[in-house]
Amino acid sequence: MTPSKSAGDDERILSYHDEILHRSDLQILRGPNYINDRIISFYFTHLSLSLSLSSNILLIPPSLSFLISICCPGDPQILTPLDLPSKTLILFPVNDNPDPAVAEGGTHWSLLVYDRPSNEFVHHDSANGSNRWCARRLYEAVKGFVGGDGDTRFVEGRTPQQRNGYDCGLFVMAVARVVCEWKERGEEKEERWFGALEEEVDAESVGRLREEVLMLITSLMERK
């Protein structure tokens, strides 16, 4: 489900560091709508700032992740400046849009997480792995640039499942928050962040995240 368009949808309502949000983004958050790349990118920036993430944790914005996967797979001019070998944790949003000519043409989001200690790319998909092929395409594009020791692996991670067709982007945001908070706490467990994910993310908590992000944007607007 997508929000209806009207005059004023493209009005800029917030400039937050390098992120620009539009009035239509508020409409998306207010209703049961599919989350777009601007909202995910904004939330990734907010996570990086609010958690004071260390320099070895990198959250890739959706537009760059899409560029790496679809437009310029394996392009060293794009990937080398990211300095991926210096990162212990890298988070990539995955979208199933196959056509770079179609803006916001996808229908599903998932999250690909590179964990250096295990040298694994862990795919978290809230729709029973429906984005697996897209995630593997991204994995193939970046695996040669992370600098891991030995064979880099792709695995499907245990992921709470969505109950509708539009909350996948919110699940990506919720999972990203849990992964980053787990890493920042320094809880080096064999199961990694999987236990925290099962405890903290479900359909109800994701629904609350939609309201939380809307309130965050509104509060930032009021400070301007």
For each residue, the residues with C-beta under 8 A, 3 or more apart:
1: 31 32 33 34 165 166
2: 28 33 34
3: 24 27 28 31 33
4:
5: 9 24
6: 9
7:
8: 11 23
9: 5 6 22 23 24 27
10: 22 23 24
11: 8 22 23
12: 15 20 21 22
13: 21 22 23 25 26 217 221
14: 19 20 21 217 220 221 224
15: 12 19 20
16: 19 20 21 42 45 46 220
17: 45 49
18: 45
19: 14 15 16 38 41 42 45
20: 12 14 15 16 38
21: 12 13 14 16 25 26 38 39 42 217
22: 9 10 11 12 13 25 38
23: 8 9 10 11 13 26 27
24: 3 5 9 10 27 28
25: 13 21 22 28 29 36 38 39 42 217
26: 13 21 23 29 30 214 217 218
27: 3 9 23 24 30 31 33
28: 2 3 24 25 31 33 34 35 36 39
29: 25 26 33 35 39 210 213 214 217
30: 26 27 214
31: 1 3 27 28
32: 1 164 166
33: 1 2 3 27 28 29 166
34: 1 2 28 107 165 166 168 169
35: 28 29 39 40 109 166 167 168 169 170 172 173
36: 25 28 39 40 104 169
37: 40 41 61 62 63 66 93 95 104
38: 19 20 21 22 25 41 42
39: 21 25 28 29 35 36 42 43 169 213
40: 35 36 37 43 44 61 62 93 109 169 172 173
41: 19 37 38 44 45 61 62 63
42: 16 19 21 25 38 39 45 46 217
43: 39 40 46 47 173 176 213
44: 40 41 47 48 59 60 61 91 93 173 176
45: 16 17 18 19 41 42 48 49 59 61
46: 16 42 43 49 50 216
47: 43 44 50 51 53 59 176 177 180
48: 44 45 51 53 59
49: 17 45 46 52
50: 46 47
51: 47 48 180 181 184
52: 49 184
53: 47 48 57 59 180 184
54: 57 184
55: 86
56: 86 87 88 89
57: 53 54 87 88 89 90 180 183 184
58: 82 84 87 89 90 91
59: 44 45 47 48 53 91 176 180
60: 44 64 65 68 82 90 91 92 93
61: 37 40 41 44 45 64 65 93
62: 37 40 41 65 66 93 95
63: 37 41 66 67
64: 60 61 67 68 78
65: 60 61 62 68 69 92 93 94 95 138
66: 37 62 63 69 70 71 95 97 100
67: 63 64 70 71 72 78
68: 60 64 65 71 72 73 75 78 79 92 138 141 142
69: 65 66 73 94 134 137 138 141
70: 66 67 73 97 98 100
71: 66 67 68 100
72: 67 68 75 77 78
73: 68 69 70 137 140 141
74: 79 140 141 142 144 145
75: 68 72 78 79
76: 79 80 145
77: 72 80 81
78: 64 67 68 72 75 81 82
79: 68 74 75 76 82 84 142 145
80: 76 77 83 145
81: 77 78
82: 58 60 78 79 145
83: 80 86 87
84: 58 79 87 90 114 142 145 146 147
85: 145 146 147
86: 55 56 83
87: 56 57 58 83 84 90 114 116 146
88: 56 57 115 116 117 183
89: 56 57 58 113 114 115 116 179 180 183
90: 57 58 60 84 87 113 114 146
91: 44 58 59 60 111 112 113 114 176 179 180
92: 60 65 68 111 112 113 114 138 142
93: 37 40 44 60 61 62 65 109 110 111 112 172
94: 65 69 109 110 111 112 123 131 134 135 138
95: 37 62 65 66 106 108 109 134
96: 106 107 108 130 131 134
97: 66 70 100 102 104 105 106
98: 70 105
99: 102 105
100: 66 70 71 97
101:
102: 97 99 105
103:
104: 36 37 97
105: 97 98 99 102
106: 95 96 97 109
107: 34 96
108: 95 96 127 130 131 168
109: 35 40 93 94 95 106 131 168 169 171 172
110: 93 94 123 124 125 126 127 130 131 134 135 168 172
111: 91 92 93 94 123 124 125 171 172 175 176
112: 91 92 93 94 121 122 123 124 135 138 139
113: 89 90 91 92 121 122 123 124 157 179
114: 84 87 89 90 91 92 120 121 122 142 146
115: 88 89 118 119 120 121 122 192
116: 87 88 89 119 146 148
117: 88 188
118: 115 153 192
119: 115 116 148 149 150 151 152 153
120: 114 115 152 153 154 155
121: 112 113 114 115 135 139 143 152 153 154 155
122: 112 113 114 115 155 156 157 192
123: 94 110 111 112 113 129 131 132 135 136 139 154 155 156 157
124: 110 111 112 113 157 159 171 172 175 197
125: 110 111 128 129 130 131 132 135 156 159
126: 110 159 160 161 162 167 168 171 172 175
127: 108 110 130 131 161 162 168
128: 125 161
129: 123 125 132 156
130: 96 108 110 125 127
131: 94 96 108 109 110 123 125 127 134 135
132: 123 125 129 135 136 156
133: 136 137
134: 69 94 95 96 110 131 137 138
135: 94 110 112 121 123 125 131 132 138 139 154
136: 123 132 133 139 140 154
137: 69 73 133 134 140 141
138: 65 68 69 92 94 112 134 135 141 142
139: 112 121 123 135 136 142 143 154
140: 73 74 136 137 143
141: 68 69 73 74 137 138
142: 68 74 79 84 92 114 138 139 145 146
143: 121 139 140 146 148 152 154
144: 74
145: 74 76 79 80 82 84 85 142
146: 84 85 87 90 114 116 142 143 152
147: 84 85
148: 116 119 143 152
149: 119
150: 119
151: 119
152: 119 120 121 143 146 148
153: 118 119 120 121
154: 120 121 123 135 136 139 143
155: 120 121 122 123
156: 122 123 125 129 132
157: 113 122 123 124 194 197
158: 194 197 198
159: 124 125 126 171 175 197
160: 126 171 197 198 201 202 203 206
161: 126 127 128
162: 126 127 165 167 168 171 203 206
163: 167 203
164: 32 167
165: 1 34 162
166: 1 32 33 34 35
167: 35 126 162 163 164 170 171 203 206 207 210
168: 34 35 108 109 110 126 127 162 171 172
169: 34 35 36 39 40 109 172 173
170: 35 167 173 174 206 207 209 210
171: 109 111 124 126 159 160 162 167 168 174 175 201 206
172: 35 40 93 109 110 111 124 126 168 169 175 176
173: 35 40 43 44 169 170 176 177 209 213
174: 170 171 177 178 200 201 205 206 209
175: 111 124 126 159 171 172 178 179 197 201
176: 43 44 47 59 91 111 172 173 179 180
177: 47 173 174 180 181
178: 174 175 181 182 193 196 197 200 201
179: 89 91 113 175 176 182 183 193 197
180: 47 51 53 57 59 89 91 176 177 183 184
181: 51 177 178 184 185 196
182: 178 179 185 187 192 193 196
183: 57 88 89 179 180 186 193
184: 51 52 53 54 57 180 181
185: 181 182
186: 183
187: 182 196
188: 117
189: 192 195
190:
191: 194 195
192: 115 118 122 182 189
193: 178 179 182 183 196 197
194: 157 158 191 197 198
195: 189 191 198 199
196: 178 181 182 187 193 199 200
197: 124 157 158 159 160 175 178 179 193 194 200 201
198: 158 160 194 195 201
199: 195 196
200: 174 178 196 197 205
201: 160 171 174 175 178 197 198 205 206
202: 160 205 206
203: 160 162 163 167 206 207
204: 207 208
205: 174 200 201 202 208 209
206: 160 162 167 170 171 174 201 202 203 209 210
207: 167 170 203 204 210 211
208: 204 205 211 212
209: 170 173 174 205 206 212 213
210: 29 167 170 206 207 213 214
211: 207 208 214 215
212: 208 209 215 216
213: 29 39 43 173 209 210 216 217
214: 26 29 30 210 211 217 218
215: 211 212 218 219
216: 46 212 213 219 220
217: 13 14 21 25 26 29 42 213 214 220 221
218: 26 214 215 221 222
219: 215 216 222 223
220: 14 16 216 217 223 224
221: 13 14 217 218 224
222: 218 219
223: 219 220
224: 14 220 221
